[in-house]
């Protein structure tokens, strides 16, 4: 069997990012998964190829080695297609000590070229269809899921734990996620003795393949679970506790590992992506790490200056008002803002000054104010 073009198998380009490879794998794996295509040998074989391709391309080390061999012509890429094999002149990949041509016959001790390729990338050794990871055929990580929560302004500032509820797929409480009725006589697969894979000898190597008797599950027989319809899972409401970091911003996303949808066939669960929405405060606004508030002064305070108490997220503090302050002036309280999520220190609390002008005066007040206007030589 000639080596495969793993990029073509997943339908991605050689320059595809890890995220693009992962997304392509998930889409194809769901489409061709044996559970969705019972008895479909073509889909089963396609699923194996998808798993194998993802195993290499999702591992940075294996992908680099694969690319070097692929680009160096070790697989015979070129006019004969990626799956072909053609001789290379001396000095190229695979050249012998004498610099002569590399011949297919030189690999006869390894079985066929595909088996050699499998041994290089860890598909042999009887450890399961995904090499040394010991994962059964068909094991898939669950999908990531998303949720949103609202937290008070104060909690976004100080941080702390909060609990919220989500609905997600979890293992069926009756069958434990197996998808089969425990009372229906499920038994260990006699072909693989429950291992989920079988080993075949190919030249000097032992190549592990998914067991054809159980499709890698390790068990056979059994009726579909009546509780979950054979899915192995059911929608369930769950409470999750999460630590909110101090200084979290509105719209921030928190990844909670292992709290996503359940995996398939023993695969690990996905992650939960939590979007945080911060409720507005009645008196404060936030921009980055700074807090904005206001203070209202009477005319005498604004003209003569004073010291007033202003509310901050730490409680009331004294703020000195210089004489003759103008409306709209902003005063800064250093270090009284929000803790910076990245780096150290805190932002500032910025106070905008409002000046209250009296809307009515008594006769004596008008007389006193008139004298002030004359003394200050103000125009009327």
CORQUI-V445015 format. One record per pair of residues at least 12 apart in sequence whose ideal C-beta (glycine too) atoms are under 8 Angstrom apart, sorted by the first residue. I is the first residue (numbers start at 1). J is the second residue. Records with the same first field share a line. If there is no record, write none. Layout:
I->J  J
This chain:
1->112  113  114  115
2->75  83  84  85  112  113  114
3->75  82  83  113  114  117
4->49  52  53  82  83  114
5->70  82  83
6->52  53  56  57  66
7->53  57
8->82
9->49  50  52  53
10->24  25  28  50  53  54  57
11->24  28
12->24  57
14->67
16->57
18->58
21->54  57  58
22->54  58
25->50  53  54  58
26->140  143
28->46  50
29->47  50  51  54  140
30->140
32->44  46  47  50
33->47  138  140  264
34->47  138  215
35->138  264  265
44->215
47->138
48->129  137  210
51->129  130  137
52->123  129  130
55->121  122  123  130  131
56->121
62->121  122
65->120  121
66->121
69->93  120
70->82
72->92  93
73->86  88  92  93
74->93  94
75->117
85->104  113
87->101  102  103
88->101  102
89->101
94->106
108->203
109->203  204
110->202  203  204  205
111->202  203  204  205  207
112->202
115->202  203  205  207
116->205
118->205  207
119->205  207
123->207  208
124->205  206  207  208
125->206  208
126->197  199  206  208
127->208
128->195  196  197  208
129->196  197  208  209  210  216
135->266  267
136->196  197  216  217  218  265  266
137->196  197  210  211  215  216  217  265
138->210  215  216  217  264  265
139->263  264  265  266  267
140->263  264  265  267
141->263  267  268  269  270
142->169  260  261  262  263  264  267  268  269  270
143->260  261  270
144->260  261  270  271  272  273
145->166  168  260  261  270  271  272  273
146->272  273  274  275
147->164  166  272  273  274  275
148->274  275  276  277
149->162  164  242  274  275  276  277
150->277  278  279
151->244  248  276  277  278  279
152->278  279
153->278  279  280  281  284  286
154->281  313
155->244
156->244  247  248  249  250  276  278
157->246  247  313  338  339
158->246
159->243  244  245  246  247  248
160->243  244
161->241  242  243  244
162->241  242  244
163->239  240  241  242
164->239  240  242  274
165->237  238  239  240
166->237  238  240  272
167->235  236  237  238
168->235  236  238  259  260  261  262
169->233  234  235  236  261  262
170->233  234  235  236  238  262
171->232  233  262
172->225  227  228  231  232  233  234
173->227  234
174->225  226  227  228
175->225  227  228  232
177->232  233  262
178->219  222  225  232
179->224  225  228  230  231  232
180->219  221  222  223  224  225  230
181->222  223  224  225  226
184->221  222  223
185->221  222
186->219  220  221  222
187->219  220  221
188->218  219  220
189->211  213  214  217  218  219  220
190->213  220
191->211  212  213  214
192->211  213  214  218
194->218  219
195->211  218
196->210  211  214  216  217  218
197->209  210  211  216
198->210  211  212
216->265
217->265
232->264
233->262
240->256  259  272
242->254  256  274
244->276
245->341
246->339  341
247->289  338  339  340  341
248->276  278  341
249->276  278  341
250->276  277  278
251->275  276  277
252->275  276
253->273  274  275  276
254->273  274  276
255->271  272  273  274
256->271  272  273  274
257->271
258->271
259->271  272
260->272
283->311
284->313
286->338
288->338  347
289->337  338  339  340  346  347  348
290->337  338  347  348  349  350
291->312  313  336  337  338  347  348  349  350
292->349  350  352
293->310  311  312  349  350  351  352
294->351  352  353  354
295->308  310  319  351  352  353  354
296->354  355  356
297->321  325  353  354  355  356
298->355  356
299->355  356  357  358
301->321
302->321  324  325  326  327  353  355
303->323  324
304->323
305->320  321  322  323  324  325
306->321
307->319  320  321
308->321
310->333  349  351
312->333  336  349
313->336  337  338  349
314->336
317->333  336
319->331  333  351
321->353
325->353  355
326->353  355
327->353  354  355
328->352  353  354
329->352  353
330->350  351  352  353
331->350  351  353
332->348  349  350  351
333->348  349  350  351
334->348
335->348
336->348  349
337->349
